[in-house]
Amino acid sequence: MNVFVVLAILSVIGVVALFVVLALFLRAIDGELEAIGGPATRFVTPANYLSKIRLGVRAIERQTDALAPQVRQLNEGLSATRDGLKAIDSNLGALIASVSRQPRS
């Protein structure tokens, strides 16, 4: 046998092994997705867990839609509080500097 024939046979074996492993992993992924999505048979109504999750997420989204204006208002109030606290911090810093410069009696 020629070296090129041996290399060709090894390449074919490698490609076949690659496709076998790929098929096994795709089957494993399909099994996991079926476990999440529920059984999909032709004669039984599937219990589609993914659609139930989607409906639950949509319900949460609809219920929290009213929070957006309130959160904006809360952020504005907290920003004003932050600005006030910064002013207090600078005033206290100036007070501490003034007190520390006074001579002790």
Contacts in CASP RR format, 6 or more apart in sequence:
PFRMAT RR
TARGET T0000
AUTHOR 0000-0000-0000
METHOD contacts of the structure
MODEL  1
MNVFVVLAILSVIGVVALFVVLALFLRAIDGELEAIGGPATRFVTPANYL
SKIRLGVRAIERQTDALAPQVRQLNEGLSATRDGLKAIDSNLGALIASVS
RQPRS
34 40 0 8 1.000
36 49 0 8 1.000
36 50 0 8 1.000
37 46 0 8 1.000
37 47 0 8 1.000
37 48 0 8 1.000
37 49 0 8 1.000
37 50 0 8 1.000
38 46 0 8 1.000
38 47 0 8 1.000
38 48 0 8 1.000
38 49 0 8 1.000
38 50 0 8 1.000
39 46 0 8 1.000
39 47 0 8 1.000
40 46 0 8 1.000
END
